[in-house]
Amino acid sequence: RSVVNNRPDFEHGPDQPTHAALEAAARAAGLEYRFLPVDGAYQSPAQVAAFARLMAELPRPILVFCRSGARSARLYLAALQAA
């Protein structure tokens, strides 16, 4: 079981949890955790490739998240198209 966080630290304010806090919680729950922050408006080819590697390497099921889910969905679709 794994978690991939695509949300940059402090996106939409300082009251949001940092990736370090989220990683600690995920690992305490026995989950793998990866931090791949991406901008909401643009995902680079290198970020898409890194995301595809994570999808191939991490134990399933994999929870991928960002603020709204849109950029994570775009990364997922781009990784599928690149395969």
HTML snippet that shows the backbone in 3Dmol.js (N, CA, C, O; Angstrom):
<script src="https://3Dmol.org/build/3Dmol-min.js"></script>
<div id="view" style="width:600px;height:400px;position:relative"></div>
<script>
const pdb = `
ATOM      1  N   ARG A   1       0.841  -1.182   0.000  1.00  0.00           N
ATOM      2  CA  ARG A   1       0.000   0.000   0.000  1.00  0.00           C
ATOM      3  C   ARG A   1       0.877   1.234   0.000  1.00  0.00           C
ATOM      4  O   ARG A   1       1.882   1.305   0.707  1.00  0.00           O
ATOM      5  N   SER A   2       0.477   2.209  -0.810  1.00  0.00           N
ATOM      6  CA  SER A   2       1.326   3.378  -1.017  1.00  0.00           C
ATOM      7  C   SER A   2       0.513   4.657  -1.150  1.00  0.00           C
ATOM      8  O   SER A   2      -0.675   4.640  -1.472  1.00  0.00           O
ATOM      9  N   VAL A   3       1.204   5.774  -0.887  1.00  0.00           N
ATOM     10  CA  VAL A   3       0.631   7.111  -1.040  1.00  0.00           C
ATOM     11  C   VAL A   3       1.620   7.954  -1.841  1.00  0.00           C
ATOM     12  O   VAL A   3       2.817   7.960  -1.557  1.00  0.00           O
ATOM     13  N   VAL A   4       1.107   8.667  -2.844  1.00  0.00           N
ATOM     14  CA  VAL A   4       1.914   9.623  -3.607  1.00  0.00           C
ATOM     15  C   VAL A   4       1.272  10.997  -3.449  1.00  0.00           C
ATOM     16  O   VAL A   4       0.106  11.198  -3.790  1.00  0.00           O
ATOM     17  N   ASN A   5       2.047  11.931  -2.928  1.00  0.00           N
ATOM     18  CA  ASN A   5       1.592  13.300  -2.689  1.00  0.00           C
ATOM     19  C   ASN A   5       2.103  14.200  -3.813  1.00  0.00           C
ATOM     20  O   ASN A   5       3.311  14.387  -3.955  1.00  0.00           O
ATOM     21  N   ASN A   6       1.198  14.753  -4.605  1.00  0.00           N
ATOM     22  CA  ASN A   6       1.560  15.669  -5.690  1.00  0.00           C
ATOM     23  C   ASN A   6       1.369  17.131  -5.309  1.00  0.00           C
ATOM     24  O   ASN A   6       1.477  18.012  -6.163  1.00  0.00           O
ATOM     25  N   ARG A   7       1.094  17.391  -4.071  1.00  0.00           N
ATOM     26  CA  ARG A   7       0.790  18.753  -3.621  1.00  0.00           C
ATOM     27  C   ARG A   7       2.026  19.409  -2.999  1.00  0.00           C
ATOM     28  O   ARG A   7       2.583  18.868  -2.043  1.00  0.00           O
ATOM     29  N   PRO A   8       2.469  20.563  -3.517  1.00  0.00           N
ATOM     30  CA  PRO A   8       3.603  21.263  -2.910  1.00  0.00           C
ATOM     31  C   PRO A   8       3.286  21.703  -1.475  1.00  0.00           C
ATOM     32  O   PRO A   8       2.138  21.991  -1.139  1.00  0.00           O
ATOM     33  N   ASP A   9       4.315  21.747  -0.652  1.00  0.00           N
ATOM     34  CA  ASP A   9       4.137  22.228   0.719  1.00  0.00           C
ATOM     35  C   ASP A   9       3.556  23.640   0.720  1.00  0.00           C
ATOM     36  O   ASP A   9       3.913  24.477  -0.109  1.00  0.00           O
ATOM     37  N   PHE A  10       2.662  23.882   1.660  1.00  0.00           N
ATOM     38  CA  PHE A  10       2.049  25.190   1.923  1.00  0.00           C
ATOM     39  C   PHE A  10       1.202  25.726   0.768  1.00  0.00           C
ATOM     40  O   PHE A  10       0.906  26.919   0.716  1.00  0.00           O
ATOM     41  N   GLU A  11       0.814  24.849  -0.154  1.00  0.00           N
ATOM     42  CA  GLU A  11      -0.091  25.271  -1.209  1.00  0.00           C
ATOM     43  C   GLU A  11      -1.396  25.720  -0.563  1.00  0.00           C
ATOM     44  O   GLU A  11      -1.997  24.980   0.214  1.00  0.00           O
ATOM     45  N   HIS A  12      -1.822  26.911  -0.881  1.00  0.00           N
ATOM     46  CA  HIS A  12      -3.044  27.516  -0.343  1.00  0.00           C
ATOM     47  C   HIS A  12      -2.963  27.797   1.152  1.00  0.00           C
ATOM     48  O   HIS A  12      -3.975  27.750   1.851  1.00  0.00           O
ATOM     49  N   GLY A  13      -1.749  28.093   1.647  1.00  0.00           N
ATOM     50  CA  GLY A  13      -1.645  28.599   3.003  1.00  0.00           C
ATOM     51  C   GLY A  13      -0.773  27.796   3.940  1.00  0.00           C
ATOM     52  O   GLY A  13      -0.542  26.604   3.734  1.00  0.00           O
ATOM     53  N   PRO A  14      -0.288  28.470   4.980  1.00  0.00           N
ATOM     54  CA  PRO A  14       0.616  27.841   5.942  1.00  0.00           C
ATOM     55  C   PRO A  14      -0.066  26.850   6.875  1.00  0.00           C
ATOM     56  O   PRO A  14       0.613  26.125   7.603  1.00  0.00           O
ATOM     57  N   ASP A  15      -1.392  26.804   6.867  1.00  0.00           N
ATOM     58  CA  ASP A  15      -2.097  25.883   7.760  1.00  0.00           C
ATOM     59  C   ASP A  15      -2.201  24.474   7.176  1.00  0.00           C
ATOM     60  O   ASP A  15      -2.721  23.570   7.830  1.00  0.00           O
ATOM     61  N   GLN A  16      -1.713  24.282   5.960  1.00  0.00           N
ATOM     62  CA  GLN A  16      -1.754  22.962   5.335  1.00  0.00           C
ATOM     63  C   GLN A  16      -0.608  22.100   5.866  1.00  0.00           C
ATOM     64  O   GLN A  16       0.471  22.623   6.145  1.00  0.00           O
ATOM     65  N   PRO A  17      -0.820  20.796   6.010  1.00  0.00           N
ATOM     66  CA  PRO A  17       0.258  19.934   6.505  1.00  0.00           C
ATOM     67  C   PRO A  17       1.400  19.848   5.490  1.00  0.00           C
ATOM     68  O   PRO A  17       1.174  19.881   4.281  1.00  0.00           O
ATOM     69  N   THR A  18       2.614  19.739   5.997  1.00  0.00           N
ATOM     70  CA  THR A  18       3.782  19.585   5.130  1.00  0.00           C
ATOM     71  C   THR A  18       3.889  18.140   4.663  1.00  0.00           C
ATOM     72  O   THR A  18       3.261  17.236   5.216  1.00  0.00           O
ATOM     73  N   HIS A  19       4.705  17.950   3.626  1.00  0.00           N
ATOM     74  CA  HIS A  19       4.892  16.573   3.168  1.00  0.00           C
ATOM     75  C   HIS A  19       5.584  15.731   4.246  1.00  0.00           C
ATOM     76  O   HIS A  19       5.352  14.525   4.324  1.00  0.00           O
ATOM     77  N   ALA A  20       6.422  16.348   5.070  1.00  0.00           N
ATOM     78  CA  ALA A  20       7.084  15.602   6.144  1.00  0.00           C
ATOM     79  C   ALA A  20       6.065  15.078   7.155  1.00  0.00           C
ATOM     80  O   ALA A  20       6.179  13.941   7.615  1.00  0.00           O
ATOM     81  N   ALA A  21       5.080  15.888   7.501  1.00  0.00           N
ATOM     82  CA  ALA A  21       4.035  15.443   8.432  1.00  0.00           C
ATOM     83  C   ALA A  21       3.184  14.347   7.811  1.00  0.00           C
ATOM     84  O   ALA A  21       2.824  13.380   8.481  1.00  0.00           O
ATOM     85  N   LEU A  22       2.863  14.496   6.534  1.00  0.00           N
ATOM     86  CA  LEU A  22       2.078  13.469   5.847  1.00  0.00           C
ATOM     87  C   LEU A  22       2.864  12.171   5.710  1.00  0.00           C
ATOM     88  O   LEU A  22       2.310  11.082   5.855  1.00  0.00           O
ATOM     89  N   GLU A  23       4.160  12.296   5.431  1.00  0.00           N
ATOM     90  CA  GLU A  23       5.000  11.101   5.330  1.00  0.00           C
ATOM     91  C   GLU A  23       5.059  10.364   6.665  1.00  0.00           C
ATOM     92  O   GLU A  23       4.951   9.138   6.703  1.00  0.00           O
ATOM     93  N   ALA A  24       5.228  11.101   7.754  1.00  0.00           N
ATOM     94  CA  ALA A  24       5.280  10.473   9.075  1.00  0.00           C
ATOM     95  C   ALA A  24       3.989   9.720   9.373  1.00  0.00           C
ATOM     96  O   ALA A  24       4.027   8.607   9.898  1.00  0.00           O
ATOM     97  N   ALA A  25       2.857  10.313   9.046  1.00  0.00           N
ATOM     98  CA  ALA A  25       1.568   9.655   9.286  1.00  0.00           C
ATOM     99  C   ALA A  25       1.409   8.417   8.412  1.00  0.00           C
ATOM    100  O   ALA A  25       0.932   7.382   8.877  1.00  0.00           O
ATOM    101  N   ALA A  26       1.808   8.522   7.148  1.00  0.00           N
ATOM    102  CA  ALA A  26       1.692   7.374   6.242  1.00  0.00           C
ATOM    103  C   ALA A  26       2.578   6.226   6.709  1.00  0.00           C
ATOM    104  O   ALA A  26       2.141   5.075   6.749  1.00  0.00           O
ATOM    105  N   ARG A  27       3.809   6.534   7.058  1.00  0.00           N
ATOM    106  CA  ARG A  27       4.733   5.474   7.499  1.00  0.00           C
ATOM    107  C   ARG A  27       4.277   4.861   8.823  1.00  0.00           C
ATOM    108  O   ARG A  27       4.431   3.658   9.035  1.00  0.00           O
ATOM    109  N   ALA A  28       3.719   5.679   9.710  1.00  0.00           N
ATOM    110  CA  ALA A  28       3.187   5.150  10.976  1.00  0.00           C
ATOM    111  C   ALA A  28       2.048   4.171  10.725  1.00  0.00           C
ATOM    112  O   ALA A  28       1.808   3.265  11.524  1.00  0.00           O
ATOM    113  N   ALA A  29       1.349   4.359   9.611  1.00  0.00           N
ATOM    114  CA  ALA A  29       0.248   3.459   9.243  1.00  0.00           C
ATOM    115  C   ALA A  29       0.732   2.276   8.406  1.00  0.00           C
ATOM    116  O   ALA A  29      -0.074   1.463   7.954  1.00  0.00           O
ATOM    117  N   GLY A  30       2.049   2.180   8.201  1.00  0.00           N
ATOM    118  CA  GLY A  30       2.603   1.063   7.449  1.00  0.00           C
ATOM    119  C   GLY A  30       2.548   1.226   5.941  1.00  0.00           C
ATOM    120  O   GLY A  30       2.619   0.243   5.205  1.00  0.00           O
ATOM    121  N   LEU A  31       2.421   2.467   5.478  1.00  0.00           N
ATOM    122  CA  LEU A  31       2.315   2.735   4.047  1.00  0.00           C
ATOM    123  C   LEU A  31       3.631   3.263   3.485  1.00  0.00           C
ATOM    124  O   LEU A  31       4.379   3.951   4.180  1.00  0.00           O
ATOM    125  N   GLU A  32       3.907   2.940   2.233  1.00  0.00           N
ATOM    126  CA  GLU A  32       4.989   3.594   1.503  1.00  0.00           C
ATOM    127  C   GLU A  32       4.515   5.011   1.189  1.00  0.00           C
ATOM    128  O   GLU A  32       3.318   5.245   1.025  1.00  0.00           O
ATOM    129  N   TYR A  33       5.447   5.950   1.106  1.00  0.00           N
ATOM    130  CA  TYR A  33       5.083   7.344   0.837  1.00  0.00           C
ATOM    131  C   TYR A  33       6.106   7.949  -0.110  1.00  0.00           C
ATOM    132  O   TYR A  33       7.311   7.764   0.063  1.00  0.00           O
ATOM    133  N   ARG A  34       5.621   8.670  -1.106  1.00  0.00           N
ATOM    134  CA  ARG A  34       6.497   9.411  -2.003  1.00  0.00           C
ATOM    135  C   ARG A  34       5.940  10.815  -2.191  1.00  0.00           C
ATOM    136  O   ARG A  34       4.727  11.023  -2.231  1.00  0.00           O
ATOM    137  N   PHE A  35       6.854  11.769  -2.305  1.00  0.00           N
ATOM    138  CA  PHE A  35       6.504  13.179  -2.500  1.00  0.00           C
ATOM    139  C   PHE A  35       6.968  13.595  -3.887  1.00  0.00           C
ATOM    140  O   PHE A  35       8.170  13.656  -4.148  1.00  0.00           O
ATOM    141  N   LEU A  36       6.033  13.881  -4.769  1.00  0.00           N
ATOM    142  CA  LEU A  36       6.327  14.350  -6.120  1.00  0.00           C
ATOM    143  C   LEU A  36       5.489  15.603  -6.367  1.00  0.00           C
ATOM    144  O   LEU A  36       4.452  15.542  -7.028  1.00  0.00           O
ATOM    145  N   PRO A  37       5.948  16.746  -5.830  1.00  0.00           N
ATOM    146  CA  PRO A  37       5.156  17.972  -5.969  1.00  0.00           C
ATOM    147  C   PRO A  37       5.179  18.475  -7.408  1.00  0.00           C
ATOM    148  O   PRO A  37       6.232  18.521  -8.044  1.00  0.00           O
ATOM    149  N   VAL A  38       4.024  18.844  -7.907  1.00  0.00           N
ATOM    150  CA  VAL A  38       3.929  19.394  -9.257  1.00  0.00           C
ATOM    151  C   VAL A  38       3.026  20.621  -9.240  1.00  0.00           C
ATOM    152  O   VAL A  38       2.118  20.731  -8.416  1.00  0.00           O
ATOM    153  N   ASP A  39       3.288  21.526 -10.150  1.00  0.00           N
ATOM    154  CA  ASP A  39       2.472  22.724 -10.299  1.00  0.00           C
ATOM    155  C   ASP A  39       1.098  22.333 -10.819  1.00  0.00           C
ATOM    156  O   ASP A  39       0.962  21.393 -11.602  1.00  0.00           O
ATOM    157  N   GLY A  40       0.098  23.051 -10.383  1.00  0.00           N
ATOM    158  CA  GLY A  40      -1.253  22.748 -10.816  1.00  0.00           C
ATOM    159  C   GLY A  40      -1.502  22.998 -12.289  1.00  0.00           C
ATOM    160  O   GLY A  40      -2.382  22.371 -12.879  1.00  0.00           O
ATOM    161  N   ALA A  41      -0.743  23.904 -12.899  1.00  0.00           N
ATOM    162  CA  ALA A  41      -0.998  24.284 -14.283  1.00  0.00           C
ATOM    163  C   ALA A  41      -0.163  23.513 -15.300  1.00  0.00           C
ATOM    164  O   ALA A  41      -0.553  23.410 -16.463  1.00  0.00           O
ATOM    165  N   TYR A  42       0.988  22.965 -14.878  1.00  0.00           N
ATOM    166  CA  TYR A  42       1.888  22.338 -15.844  1.00  0.00           C
ATOM    167  C   TYR A  42       2.613  21.171 -15.197  1.00  0.00           C
ATOM    168  O   TYR A  42       3.163  21.294 -14.103  1.00  0.00           O
ATOM    169  N   GLN A  43       2.606  20.045 -15.882  1.00  0.00           N
ATOM    170  CA  GLN A  43       3.370  18.883 -15.466  1.00  0.00           C
ATOM    171  C   GLN A  43       4.391  18.601 -16.563  1.00  0.00           C
ATOM    172  O   GLN A  43       4.017  18.342 -17.708  1.00  0.00           O
ATOM    173  N   SER A  44       5.666  18.650 -16.223  1.00  0.00           N
ATOM    174  CA  SER A  44       6.731  18.498 -17.211  1.00  0.00           C
ATOM    175  C   SER A  44       6.866  17.033 -17.638  1.00  0.00           C
ATOM    176  O   SER A  44       6.403  16.137 -16.932  1.00  0.00           O
ATOM    177  N   PRO A  45       7.498  16.790 -18.789  1.00  0.00           N
ATOM    178  CA  PRO A  45       7.762  15.412 -19.193  1.00  0.00           C
ATOM    179  C   PRO A  45       8.576  14.644 -18.145  1.00  0.00           C
ATOM    180  O   PRO A  45       8.356  13.450 -17.941  1.00  0.00           O
ATOM    181  N   ALA A  46       9.508  15.323 -17.487  1.00  0.00           N
ATOM    182  CA  ALA A  46      10.297  14.660 -16.439  1.00  0.00           C
ATOM    183  C   ALA A  46       9.415  14.261 -15.257  1.00  0.00           C
ATOM    184  O   ALA A  46       9.606  13.192 -14.677  1.00  0.00           O
ATOM    185  N   GLN A  47       8.458  15.106 -14.897  1.00  0.00           N
ATOM    186  CA  GLN A  47       7.538  14.766 -13.805  1.00  0.00           C
ATOM    187  C   GLN A  47       6.620  13.614 -14.196  1.00  0.00           C
ATOM    188  O   GLN A  47       6.328  12.745 -13.374  1.00  0.00           O
ATOM    189  N   VAL A  48       6.166  13.602 -15.440  1.00  0.00           N
ATOM    190  CA  VAL A  48       5.331  12.494 -15.915  1.00  0.00           C
ATOM    191  C   VAL A  48       6.126  11.193 -15.865  1.00  0.00           C
ATOM    192  O   VAL A  48       5.603  10.164 -15.436  1.00  0.00           O
ATOM    193  N   ALA A  49       7.381  11.230 -16.298  1.00  0.00           N
ATOM    194  CA  ALA A  49       8.224  10.031 -16.268  1.00  0.00           C
ATOM    195  C   ALA A  49       8.470   9.571 -14.835  1.00  0.00           C
ATOM    196  O   ALA A  49       8.428   8.372 -14.556  1.00  0.00           O
ATOM    197  N   ALA A  50       8.726  10.507 -13.928  1.00  0.00           N
ATOM    198  CA  ALA A  50       8.934  10.148 -12.520  1.00  0.00           C
ATOM    199  C   ALA A  50       7.674   9.527 -11.936  1.00  0.00           C
ATOM    200  O   ALA A  50       7.749   8.560 -11.179  1.00  0.00           O
ATOM    201  N   PHE A  51       6.522  10.079 -12.283  1.00  0.00           N
ATOM    202  CA  PHE A  51       5.250   9.538 -11.816  1.00  0.00           C
ATOM    203  C   PHE A  51       5.044   8.122 -12.352  1.00  0.00           C
ATOM    204  O   PHE A  51       4.622   7.235 -11.609  1.00  0.00           O
ATOM    205  N   ALA A  52       5.335   7.906 -13.619  1.00  0.00           N
ATOM    206  CA  ALA A  52       5.189   6.570 -14.213  1.00  0.00           C
ATOM    207  C   ALA A  52       6.081   5.560 -13.500  1.00  0.00           C
ATOM    208  O   ALA A  52       5.667   4.424 -13.268  1.00  0.00           O
ATOM    209  N   ARG A  53       7.302   5.964 -13.150  1.00  0.00           N
ATOM    210  CA  ARG A  53       8.199   5.064 -12.401  1.00  0.00           C
ATOM    211  C   ARG A  53       7.602   4.711 -11.044  1.00  0.00           C
ATOM    212  O   ARG A  53       7.643   3.554 -10.625  1.00  0.00           O
ATOM    213  N   LEU A  54       7.046   5.706 -10.359  1.00  0.00           N
ATOM    214  CA  LEU A  54       6.416   5.435  -9.064  1.00  0.00           C
ATOM    215  C   LEU A  54       5.264   4.448  -9.215  1.00  0.00           C
ATOM    216  O   LEU A  54       5.120   3.531  -8.407  1.00  0.00           O
ATOM    217  N   MET A  55       4.447   4.632 -10.240  1.00  0.00           N
ATOM    218  CA  MET A  55       3.303   3.734 -10.451  1.00  0.00           C
ATOM    219  C   MET A  55       3.763   2.304 -10.714  1.00  0.00           C
ATOM    220  O   MET A  55       3.088   1.349 -10.332  1.00  0.00           O
ATOM    221  N   ALA A  56       4.911   2.161 -11.366  1.00  0.00           N
ATOM    222  CA  ALA A  56       5.440   0.831 -11.669  1.00  0.00           C
ATOM    223  C   ALA A  56       6.114   0.185 -10.464  1.00  0.00           C
ATOM    224  O   ALA A  56       6.093  -1.039 -10.327  1.00  0.00           O
ATOM    225  N   GLU A  57       6.711   0.992  -9.591  1.00  0.00           N
ATOM    226  CA  GLU A  57       7.541   0.467  -8.510  1.00  0.00           C
ATOM    227  C   GLU A  57       6.831   0.298  -7.175  1.00  0.00           C
ATOM    228  O   GLU A  57       7.166  -0.609  -6.414  1.00  0.00           O
ATOM    229  N   LEU A  58       5.863   1.145  -6.878  1.00  0.00           N
ATOM    230  CA  LEU A  58       5.253   1.136  -5.542  1.00  0.00           C
ATOM    231  C   LEU A  58       4.271  -0.017  -5.360  1.00  0.00           C
ATOM    232  O   LEU A  58       3.625  -0.450  -6.314  1.00  0.00           O
ATOM    233  N   PRO A  59       4.164  -0.512  -4.118  1.00  0.00           N
ATOM    234  CA  PRO A  59       3.162  -1.543  -3.827  1.00  0.00           C
ATOM    235  C   PRO A  59       1.749  -0.981  -3.973  1.00  0.00           C
ATOM    236  O   PRO A  59       1.477   0.168  -3.625  1.00  0.00           O
ATOM    237  N   ARG A  60       0.883  -1.800  -4.485  1.00  0.00           N
ATOM    238  CA  ARG A  60      -0.523  -1.413  -4.688  1.00  0.00           C
ATOM    239  C   ARG A  60      -1.377  -1.882  -3.536  1.00  0.00           C
ATOM    240  O   ARG A  60      -1.008  -2.830  -2.842  1.00  0.00           O
ATOM    241  N   PRO A  61      -2.500  -1.245  -3.315  1.00  0.00           N
ATOM    242  CA  PRO A  61      -3.067  -0.112  -4.036  1.00  0.00           C
ATOM    243  C   PRO A  61      -2.287   1.166  -3.747  1.00  0.00           C
ATOM    244  O   PRO A  61      -1.592   1.281  -2.737  1.00  0.00           O
ATOM    245  N   ILE A  62      -2.423   2.120  -4.663  1.00  0.00           N
ATOM    246  CA  ILE A  62      -1.722   3.397  -4.552  1.00  0.00           C
ATOM    247  C   ILE A  62      -2.746   4.529  -4.505  1.00  0.00           C
ATOM    248  O   ILE A  62      -3.583   4.664  -5.397  1.00  0.00           O
ATOM    249  N   LEU A  63      -2.665   5.328  -3.460  1.00  0.00           N
ATOM    250  CA  LEU A  63      -3.471   6.547  -3.354  1.00  0.00           C
ATOM    251  C   LEU A  63      -2.611   7.703  -3.844  1.00  0.00           C
ATOM    252  O   LEU A  63      -1.528   7.944  -3.310  1.00  0.00           O
ATOM    253  N   VAL A  64      -3.085   8.415  -4.852  1.00  0.00           N
ATOM    254  CA  VAL A  64      -2.382   9.579  -5.390  1.00  0.00           C
ATOM    255  C   VAL A  64      -3.268  10.790  -5.141  1.00  0.00           C
ATOM    256  O   VAL A  64      -4.465  10.759  -5.428  1.00  0.00           O
ATOM    257  N   PHE A  65      -2.677  11.868  -4.602  1.00  0.00           N
ATOM    258  CA  PHE A  65      -3.524  13.022  -4.309  1.00  0.00           C
ATOM    259  C   PHE A  65      -2.809  14.342  -4.533  1.00  0.00           C
ATOM    260  O   PHE A  65      -1.582  14.433  -4.510  1.00  0.00           O
ATOM    261  N   CYS A  66      -3.635  15.366  -4.751  1.00  0.00           N
ATOM    262  CA  CYS A  66      -3.232  16.766  -4.794  1.00  0.00           C
ATOM    263  C   CYS A  66      -4.379  17.545  -4.160  1.00  0.00           C
ATOM    264  O   CYS A  66      -5.200  16.963  -3.451  1.00  0.00           O
ATOM    265  N   ARG A  67      -4.448  18.817  -4.397  1.00  0.00           N
ATOM    266  CA  ARG A  67      -5.502  19.618  -3.757  1.00  0.00           C
ATOM    267  C   ARG A  67      -6.898  19.205  -4.219  1.00  0.00           C
ATOM    268  O   ARG A  67      -7.778  18.949  -3.398  1.00  0.00           O
ATOM    269  N   SER A  68      -7.095  19.141  -5.526  1.00  0.00           N
ATOM    270  CA  SER A  68      -8.430  18.826  -6.053  1.00  0.00           C
ATOM    271  C   SER A  68      -8.515  17.455  -6.712  1.00  0.00           C
ATOM    272  O   SER A  68      -9.610  16.945  -6.946  1.00  0.00           O
ATOM    273  N   GLY A  69      -7.378  16.863  -7.009  1.00  0.00           N
ATOM    274  CA  GLY A  69      -7.338  15.603  -7.742  1.00  0.00           C
ATOM    275  C   GLY A  69      -7.055  15.784  -9.221  1.00  0.00           C
ATOM    276  O   GLY A  69      -6.714  14.821  -9.908  1.00  0.00           O
ATOM    277  N   ALA A  70      -7.192  17.009  -9.723  1.00  0.00           N
ATOM    278  CA  ALA A  70      -7.040  17.251 -11.162  1.00  0.00           C
ATOM    279  C   ALA A  70      -5.614  17.014 -11.652  1.00  0.00           C
ATOM    280  O   ALA A  70      -5.423  16.333 -12.659  1.00  0.00           O
ATOM    281  N   ARG A  71      -4.613  17.556 -10.971  1.00  0.00           N
ATOM    282  CA  ARG A  71      -3.242  17.382 -11.472  1.00  0.00           C
ATOM    283  C   ARG A  71      -2.783  15.942 -11.322  1.00  0.00           C
ATOM    284  O   ARG A  71      -2.030  15.444 -12.159  1.00  0.00           O
ATOM    285  N   SER A  72      -3.225  15.264 -10.267  1.00  0.00           N
ATOM    286  CA  SER A  72      -2.887  13.846 -10.123  1.00  0.00           C
ATOM    287  C   SER A  72      -3.527  13.031 -11.243  1.00  0.00           C
ATOM    288  O   SER A  72      -2.907  12.110 -11.773  1.00  0.00           O
ATOM    289  N   ALA A  73      -4.757  13.366 -11.602  1.00  0.00           N
ATOM    290  CA  ALA A  73      -5.425  12.679 -12.713  1.00  0.00           C
ATOM    291  C   ALA A  73      -4.696  12.944 -14.028  1.00  0.00           C
ATOM    292  O   ALA A  73      -4.530  12.035 -14.841  1.00  0.00           O
ATOM    293  N   ARG A  74      -4.259  14.192 -14.239  1.00  0.00           N
ATOM    294  CA  ARG A  74      -3.511  14.508 -15.465  1.00  0.00           C
ATOM    295  C   ARG A  74      -2.194  13.750 -15.514  1.00  0.00           C
ATOM    296  O   ARG A  74      -1.813  13.243 -16.569  1.00  0.00           O
ATOM    297  N   LEU A  75      -1.494  13.665 -14.391  1.00  0.00           N
ATOM    298  CA  LEU A  75      -0.249  12.892 -14.352  1.00  0.00           C
ATOM    299  C   LEU A  75      -0.512  11.433 -14.692  1.00  0.00           C
ATOM    300  O   LEU A  75       0.223  10.829 -15.473  1.00  0.00           O
ATOM    301  N   TYR A  76      -1.552  10.872 -14.111  1.00  0.00           N
ATOM    302  CA  TYR A  76      -1.890   9.474 -14.354  1.00  0.00           C
ATOM    303  C   TYR A  76      -2.195   9.237 -15.834  1.00  0.00           C
ATOM    304  O   TYR A  76      -1.674   8.296 -16.433  1.00  0.00           O
ATOM    305  N   LEU A  77      -3.029  10.080 -16.417  1.00  0.00           N
ATOM    306  CA  LEU A  77      -3.376   9.927 -17.835  1.00  0.00           C
ATOM    307  C   LEU A  77      -2.158  10.118 -18.735  1.00  0.00           C
ATOM    308  O   LEU A  77      -1.985   9.381 -19.706  1.00  0.00           O
ATOM    309  N   ALA A  78      -1.320  11.094 -18.425  1.00  0.00           N
ATOM    310  CA  ALA A  78      -0.113  11.321 -19.220  1.00  0.00           C
ATOM    311  C   ALA A  78       0.836  10.134 -19.122  1.00  0.00           C
ATOM    312  O   ALA A  78       1.454   9.753 -20.116  1.00  0.00           O
ATOM    313  N   ALA A  79       0.961   9.547 -17.937  1.00  0.00           N
ATOM    314  CA  ALA A  79       1.823   8.374 -17.767  1.00  0.00           C
ATOM    315  C   ALA A  79       1.281   7.189 -18.556  1.00  0.00           C
ATOM    316  O   ALA A  79       2.055   6.439 -19.150  1.00  0.00           O
ATOM    317  N   LEU A  80      -0.035   7.011 -18.571  1.00  0.00           N
ATOM    318  CA  LEU A  80      -0.636   5.932 -19.364  1.00  0.00           C
ATOM    319  C   LEU A  80      -0.378   6.137 -20.851  1.00  0.00           C
ATOM    320  O   LEU A  80      -0.056   5.187 -21.564  1.00  0.00           O
ATOM    321  N   GLN A  81      -0.517   7.363 -21.316  1.00  0.00           N
ATOM    322  CA  GLN A  81      -0.310   7.657 -22.735  1.00  0.00           C
ATOM    323  C   GLN A  81       1.145   7.485 -23.144  1.00  0.00           C
ATOM    324  O   GLN A  81       1.429   7.122 -24.286  1.00  0.00           O
ATOM    325  N   ALA A  82       2.070   7.742 -22.222  1.00  0.00           N
ATOM    326  CA  ALA A  82       3.494   7.622 -22.525  1.00  0.00           C
ATOM    327  C   ALA A  82       3.963   6.171 -22.536  1.00  0.00           C
ATOM    328  O   ALA A  82       5.010   5.858 -23.102  1.00  0.00           O
ATOM    329  N   ALA A  83       3.191   5.289 -21.915  1.00  0.00           N
ATOM    330  CA  ALA A  83       3.603   3.875 -21.810  1.00  0.00           C
ATOM    331  C   ALA A  83       3.470   3.153 -23.137  1.00  0.00           C
ATOM    332  O   ALA A  83       3.772   1.963 -23.226  1.00  0.00           O
TER     333      ALA A  83
END
`;
const viewer = $3Dmol.createViewer("view");
viewer.addModel(pdb, "pdb");
viewer.setStyle({}, {cartoon: {color: "spectrum"}});
viewer.zoomTo();
viewer.render();
</script>
